[in-house]
Amino acid sequence: MLGGAKIAGILIESAALPKKAGLAAAIGIGINVASAPADTGRPVAALGLSPDARTAVFDELARAFVTWLGRWDEGSGFAGLLDAWLARAHVIGEPLNVSLNGSSIRGRFHGLDESGALQLRTDTGVVITVNAGDITPAPQG
């Protein structure tokens, strides 16, 4: 997010490896480098760089990804990333909408669990775990 507008997105698909050898993950990351798509139904932004900057942006992203993956691989998993992630995440109590498969849940950001799943406090006070979905800031009111 940049100033309340979506500037990037991440999609992670995982699958169990054979013979209980763990998980495999495919991670897709998109960044609006030069321009943002039109008609998305929500605020979007872009870095505003020349299209020629794509290589430099993604080279830097790849370097950062390797650094953070190394921290993950040091054996602590998401727990080793949690504080850094929360420092860059939504503000606790921020209103959010989560959309998945045509349904929508509204609540307030409550944090992340030990696996990295979103914790959303609903208007009724129930905290639910969200493992997948399109997360957007919700209008306050």
C-alpha positions in Angstrom: 0.0 0.0 0.0 1.2 3.5 -0.7 -0.9 6.3 0.8 -3.9 4.1 1.1 -3.7 2.9 -2.5 -2.6 -0.6 -3.7 0.8 -0.5 -5.4 1.7 -4.2 -5.3 0.2 -7.6 -4.7 1.5 -11.0 -3.6 0.0 -14.4 -4.5 1.3 -17.5 -2.8 0.2 -21.0 -3.7 1.5 -24.0 -1.7 1.4 -27.7 -2.0 2.5 -30.6 0.1 5.6 -32.4 -1.1 5.5 -36.2 -1.5 6.4 -38.4 1.4 5.9 -35.7 4.0 9.0 -33.8 2.8 7.4 -30.4 3.7 5.8 -27.8 1.5 6.6 -26.1 -1.8 5.5 -22.6 -2.5 5.1 -20.6 -5.7 5.2 -16.9 -5.0 4.1 -14.3 -7.5 4.7 -10.6 -6.8 3.4 -7.8 -9.0 4.4 -4.1 -8.5 3.0 -1.2 -10.4 6.3 0.3 -11.5 5.4 2.8 -14.3 1.6 3.0 -14.1 -1.4 1.6 -12.3 -4.3 -0.3 -13.8 -7.5 1.6 -14.5 -11.0 0.7 -13.3 -10.0 -1.6 -10.4 -12.8 -0.4 -8.2 -10.4 0.8 -5.5 -7.5 3.2 -5.1 -4.3 2.1 -6.9 -0.9 3.7 -7.2 2.4 3.2 -9.0 6.0 4.0 -8.3 5.8 6.4 -11.3 9.1 5.3 -12.7 10.0 4.8 -16.3 9.1 1.4 -17.7 12.8 0.9 -18.2 13.2 0.8 -14.4 11.4 -2.5 -14.2 14.6 -4.5 -14.2 16.2 -2.4 -11.4 13.1 -2.6 -9.3 12.8 -6.4 -9.6 16.5 -6.9 -9.2 16.2 -5.1 -5.8 13.1 -7.1 -5.0 15.0 -10.3 -5.7 17.9 -9.2 -3.4 15.5 -8.4 -0.6 13.6 -11.6 -1.1 16.8 -13.7 -0.8 17.7 -11.8 2.4 14.3 -12.4 4.0 14.1 -16.0 2.8 17.5 -16.5 4.5 16.1 -15.3 7.7 13.2 -17.7 7.3 15.5 -20.6 6.5 17.6 -19.9 9.7 15.0 -22.2 11.3 12.7 -19.7 12.9 10.1 -19.7 10.1 7.6 -16.9 10.2 8.3 -16.2 13.9 11.7 -14.7 12.8 9.9 -12.3 10.4 6.9 -11.4 12.5 8.2 -8.2 14.1 9.5 -6.8 10.8 6.3 -7.8 9.1 4.1 -6.1 11.7 6.2 -2.9 11.5 5.2 -2.7 7.8 1.6 -4.1 8.1 -1.7 -2.4 8.6 -2.1 -0.5 11.9 -3.8 -2.5 14.7 -7.4 -1.6 14.7 -7.4 -0.4 11.1 -10.7 -1.3 9.3 -10.3 -3.9 6.6 -12.3 -5.8 4.1 -11.4 -9.3 3.1 -12.9 -10.7 -0.1 -12.6 -14.3 -1.2 -14.7 -16.3 -3.6 -17.4 -13.6 -3.9 -17.9 -13.1 -0.2 -16.7 -10.3 1.9 -15.8 -9.9 5.6 -15.4 -6.6 7.4 -13.4 -6.2 10.5 -10.4 -4.6 12.1 -6.8 -5.7 11.8 -5.9 -7.5 15.0 -2.5 -8.8 14.1 -1.0 -11.9 12.6 -0.8 -15.4 14.0 2.4 -17.5 14.3 2.0 -18.8 10.8 1.5 -15.3 9.3 -2.3 -15.6 8.8 -4.3 -12.4 9.3 -6.2 -12.0 12.5 -9.4 -10.0 11.9 -11.6 -8.8 14.7 -15.2 -8.6 13.5 -17.8 -6.0 14.6 -19.1 -8.7 17.1 -15.7 -8.9 18.7 -14.9 -12.4 17.4 -11.3 -12.7 16.1 -11.1 -14.9 12.9 -8.1 -16.2 11.1 -7.9 -15.4 7.4 -5.5 -17.5 5.4 -6.4 -16.2 2.0 -8.2 -13.3 0.4 -8.0 -9.9 -1.1 -7.4 -7.5 1.7 -8.3 -3.8 1.3 -8.7 -0.9 3.7 -12.3 -0.3 4.6 -13.9 3.1 4.8 -14.2 4.2 8.4 -17.6 4.8 9.8 
